Amino acid sequence: MASPDRTALVTGAARGIGLAIAARLAADGLRVALLDLDRDAVEAAARGIGPRAMALVTDVTQAKDVDGAIARVEREWGRLDVLVNNAGITGRSFPIWELSDEDWQRVIDVDLTSVFVCCRAAVKVMLRQGGGRIVNIASIAGKEGNPTLVPYSTAKAGVIGLTKALAKEVATRGIFVNAVAPAVIGTELLKQMEQSTVDLLVWSPRSRWAGSASRRRWRRWSRGSPRRSARSAPAPCTISRVGARPTDSAGGARYGRAARWR
Ligand SMILES: NC(=O)c1ccc[n+]([C@@H]2O[C@H](COP(=O)([O-])OP(=O)(O)OC[C@H]3O[C@@H](n4cnc5c(N)ncnc54)[C@H](O)[C@@H]3O)[C@@H](O)[C@H]2O)c1
């Protein structure tokens, strides 16, 4: 059983992976703060988890608001043991020549700068209390690089680099920092992307081991215009069959123990 005094904060916890993580931490006995900018959804999510959950309506790109949210957790619950940096967007999935400065900046702000801002605020609390755990949700896009997702792949690669550097900074102070790099999981996130990109993400891990038809389709896609040729081809399988669980981890585990809440 986890200590009843342990607390966690999960960003982007109104739905999807973040909500599942928050529910799991609560089931393990932690108090959980669910942070999201979607007020209605995050309040409903916190109510669904129960009285030991708190909803925080905050935009992770706003450093002052993040500082305020983390200060509130410390004020109300006395400590912050676990931070999960999960909030994220893919942004529009288009080739680089069709992206605007705003497309790039928004994804970098939400997916990368927010992780810096949240880690900075949480580490100050964790240093005072003598330890903590941070888990950053990266993506396989950050390890492999996905076409039509240049900003997202760049931001997630940045999250992996940030995780490794921070893990080395704080491991000797009882703070362990890790990252997880999931492949495709069927959440609302996928609606932000063109169907051709989603099809590609589903095919690409599959094409490593699937038969020659899949490999031929992958090669055809790689040669042609992504948007035109992928749209005209049928999807080989459903998302849930391909990636229902994280497939890889990419973090500072060498510099600390793997994340443990208890
Ligand atoms: N679903 C996948 O296939 C997949 C794969 C690899 C990595 N990931 C990563 O997992 C994380 C969660 O993804 P998901 O699939 O659950 O997405 P989702 O879209 O279902 O949920 C993301 C949540 O983040 C919140 N959010 C977005 N911008 C925010 C902001 N500025 N401030 C606060 N909250 C914000 C949204 O309101 C939403 O509730 C993301 O970092 C994503 O990049 C997802």
The ligand as a Gaussian input file, in Angstrom:
#p B3LYP/6-31G(d) Opt

LIG

0 1
 N       -1.888000       8.935000     -28.278000
 C       -0.731000       8.591000     -28.803000
 O       -0.666000       7.850000     -29.795000
 C        0.560000       9.080000     -28.212000
 C        1.758000       8.499000     -28.639000
 C        2.956000       8.952000     -28.114000
 C        2.963000       9.968000     -27.179000
 N        1.781000      10.527000     -26.792000
 C        1.855000      11.619000     -25.807000
 O        1.056000      11.306000     -24.687000
 C        0.564000      12.518000     -24.117000
 C       -0.935000      12.405000     -23.921000
 O       -1.522000      12.185000     -25.179000
 P       -3.036000      11.684000     -25.362000
 O       -3.006000      10.770000     -26.519000
 O       -3.623000      11.243000     -24.080000
 O       -3.695000      13.067000     -25.857000
 P       -5.165000      13.686000     -25.609000
 O       -5.355000      14.701000     -26.691000
 O       -6.166000      12.619000     -25.448000
 O       -4.979000      14.431000     -24.203000
 C       -4.094000      15.510000     -24.067000
 C       -4.595000      16.387000     -22.948000
 O       -3.669000      17.476000     -22.820000
 C       -4.410000      18.669000     -22.615000
 N       -3.647000      19.836000     -23.033000
 C       -3.295000      20.183000     -24.294000
 N       -2.657000      21.354000     -24.290000
 C       -2.601000      21.764000     -22.994000
 C       -2.080000      22.914000     -22.356000
 N       -1.488000      23.908000     -23.047000
 N       -2.193000      23.014000     -21.010000
 C       -2.801000      22.038000     -20.295000
 N       -3.335000      20.931000     -20.854000
 C       -3.229000      20.792000     -22.196000
 C       -5.665000      18.487000     -23.456000
 O       -6.730000      19.363000     -23.038000
 C       -5.975000      17.011000     -23.232000
 O       -6.840000      16.811000     -22.133000
 C        0.989000      13.647000     -25.056000
 O        2.167000      14.256000     -24.563000
 C        1.292000      12.929000     -26.348000
 O        2.219000      13.604000     -27.142000
 C        0.579000      10.107000     -27.271000

